[in-house]
Amino acid sequence: MPDVTYIGGKTVEQQQLQAFKRLRELAVKQQDASQKQLIALLLELNIKISSRKGGIISAIEHLRGLFESARHYDDCINKPVAAHPECKKLMKLEGVGPMNAINLYILH
């Protein structure tokens, strides 16, 4: 086989650089995908993000505020539900948490 050209293997340094390059490419793809997913999620909540620099950060802060509000309301709901005898009975059922107990109690 006189026409076959052989290629030498990569050095350890070349292999390391190639691995770093691939890891960086993966991180950039994941960053881009996460950003797009977050923007889509926020649009579903009718939260529009400006294309200015910092738009995504302000959206994250807004979303963080929404999560804090939801946690606050969870606390406001969990305390009375835990003290209410009917809701306590309902929460003994499998799969019934505070929110379902409230819904079932209100419908009753």
C-alpha positions in Angstrom: 0.0 0.0 0.0 2.3 2.7 -1.2 -0.4 5.4 -1.6 -1.6 5.3 2.1 -0.6 8.3 4.1 -0.3 7.6 7.8 -1.3 10.3 10.3 0.6 10.5 13.6 -1.4 10.4 16.9 -2.1 13.4 18.9 0.2 14.4 21.8 -1.2 14.4 25.3 -1.2 18.2 25.2 -3.2 18.2 21.9 -5.7 15.7 23.4 -6.2 17.9 26.5 -6.7 21.0 24.4 -9.2 19.2 22.2 -11.1 18.0 25.3 -11.2 21.6 26.7 -12.4 22.9 23.4 -15.2 20.3 23.3 -16.2 20.9 26.9 -16.4 24.6 26.2 -18.5 24.1 23.1 -20.9 21.9 25.2 -21.1 24.5 28.0 -21.9 27.3 25.4 -24.6 25.1 23.9 -26.1 24.3 27.3 -26.0 28.0 28.2 -27.7 29.0 25.0 -30.4 26.3 25.4 -31.0 27.2 29.1 -31.4 30.9 28.2 -33.8 30.1 25.4 -35.8 27.7 27.7 -36.0 30.4 30.4 -37.1 33.0 27.9 -39.8 30.6 26.6 -41.0 29.8 30.2 -41.2 33.5 31.0 -43.1 34.3 27.9 -45.6 31.6 28.9 -46.0 33.6 32.1 -46.5 36.7 30.0 -43.2 38.1 31.1 -41.4 39.7 28.2 -37.7 40.1 28.2 -35.9 42.9 26.5 -33.1 42.2 24.2 -30.8 44.7 26.0 -27.9 43.4 28.0 -29.1 42.5 31.4 -32.6 41.7 30.2 -32.3 38.1 31.2 -30.9 39.0 34.6 -33.8 41.3 35.4 -36.1 38.6 34.3 -34.4 36.1 36.6 -34.8 38.6 39.4 -38.5 39.0 38.6 -38.9 35.2 38.5 -37.1 34.9 41.8 -39.6 37.4 43.3 -42.5 35.3 42.0 -41.0 32.2 43.6 -40.6 34.0 46.9 -44.2 35.2 46.7 -45.3 31.6 46.0 -43.3 30.4 49.0 -44.8 33.1 51.2 -48.3 32.0 50.2 -47.4 28.4 50.8 -46.5 29.3 54.3 -49.7 31.3 54.7 -51.7 28.2 53.5 -49.8 25.5 55.3 -50.2 26.9 58.9 -54.0 27.2 58.9 -54.4 23.9 57.0 -52.3 22.0 59.5 -54.5 23.4 62.3 -57.8 22.7 60.6 -59.3 19.3 61.7 -61.1 18.6 58.4 -58.0 19.4 56.3 -55.8 17.3 58.6 -58.1 14.3 57.9 -58.0 14.9 54.2 -54.2 15.2 54.2 -54.0 11.7 55.7 -55.2 10.4 52.3 -52.4 9.3 50.0 -51.4 12.1 47.5 -53.4 14.8 49.3 -51.2 17.7 50.3 -52.2 21.1 51.7 -53.4 22.5 48.3 -55.6 19.5 47.5 -56.9 19.4 51.1 -58.0 23.1 50.7 -59.6 22.4 47.3 -61.5 19.3 48.7 -62.5 21.2 51.8 -63.8 24.1 49.8 -65.8 21.9 47.5 -67.3 19.9 50.5 
